[in-house]
Amino acid sequence: MPRKLAITLVIAAALFFLALPPVAEQVLMGVRIKPPYHASARATAIAERFPIVDWHADTLLWSRDLNRRGSRGHVDIPRLIEGHVAIQAFTIVTRVPLGFNFRQTRAAAPDLVTLIAVANLWPRNTWTSLSERALYQAAKLQRAAVESAGRMTLLRTRGDLTQYLQRRRTNPALTSGFLGIEGAQALEGRLENLDRLFDAGIRMVSPSHFFDTNVGGSSAGETKGGLTDFGRQVVRRMEAKGMIVDVAHASEQTIDDVLAMATKPVVSSHTGVKATCDSPRNLSDAHLRGIAQTGGVVGIAYFAPAVCGEDAAAIARAIRHAVSIAGIEHVALGSDFDGAITEPFDTTGLPLLFDALLAAGLSENDIAAVAGGNALRVLGQTLP
């Protein structure tokens, strides 16, 4: 190989592996208002006084040290603590087809996560195995918790939750997280892989993401079918093990099928509502009621395609409608932070949302329920 060509290839590889991932994060995960944020004293006090729980963030997909306060994306441990977030769900993404959309995604589309895995030098087995991708990302959070000097707790059981909340009452400069998976393609069609993922700390799984899986149909899938026979086995095994079934991104038929067989609270971790934003991935009033009837919660997302707006007021409109249909006990927060989208603010900006909720007519007790109280109830009822 000519020397010039070799040097060119080395430089190109260095740019790909070192420069591309952070640049991609900066471009894909922006904020419309940059910190620091300026909310009212009342909204700030609410954030400081009541535990906040966020049901969805895709942070583990990216090449970021969670223990360092970053300028990219939306979430890391210092920003969670600064934003008074008590519990963050870290939801693992194992496959995202290039060219996806909310109406129909081709199952055969090239995979974006493979490119991310290669560009970030993930272990070779993650390049071809979706289960290994999930286990690798789970291990990233476990390491971050170990290296956090006690600032971050990984929640696996009800006992972990109880002990952590007791510690946080005397030291609010703490945060915690639990693991979920966005799309059951990570099971690779094998029920025993659910046990492997459970043993790695994963406590929430959704049947589908942007494409149909052999567990259930997606709202953006090609067929948009319901739960398969294998999917019913997965739901039963999840409930038996103390794992939360998440219907975010699921097709209408899959949601119906999950609700019909659920014996424990069902969650939609990050969604909008059709009444304020008529998108195929958003929930109908009937599904809001159905999730409430299981004792579950609906986590309202923050990004524009979910709420048909680019500010906190749009999120507040969706929350207010969900409350009017499902009841105040069944609505929660599901930001979709770090989900390759632009958000109104990062996780330190939640008081801006609380100001919008106050303006929308919610009381401080209502906001406390939506911000975290309802989620804590569901976690307390479902974790093993």
Secondary structure, 3 states (H helix, E strand, C coil): CCHHHHHHHHHHHHHHHHHHHHHHHHHHCCECCCCCCCCCHHHHHHHHHCCEEEEEECHHHCCCCCCCCCCCCCCCHHHHHHCCEEEEEEEEECCCECCCCCCCCCCCCCEHHHHHHHHCCCCHHHHCCHHHHHHHHHHHHHHHHHCCCCCEEECCCHHHHHHHHHHHHHCCCCEEEEEEEECHHHHCCCHHHHHHHHHCCEEEECCCCCCCCCCCCECCCCCCCCCCHHHHHHHHHHHHHCCEEECCCECHHHHHHHHHHCCCCCEEEEECECCCCCCCCCECHHHHHHHHHCCCEEEECCCHHHHCCCCHHHHHHHHHHHHHHHCHHHEEECCCECCCCCECCCHHHHHHHHHHHHHCCCCHHHHHHHHHHHHHHHHHHHCC
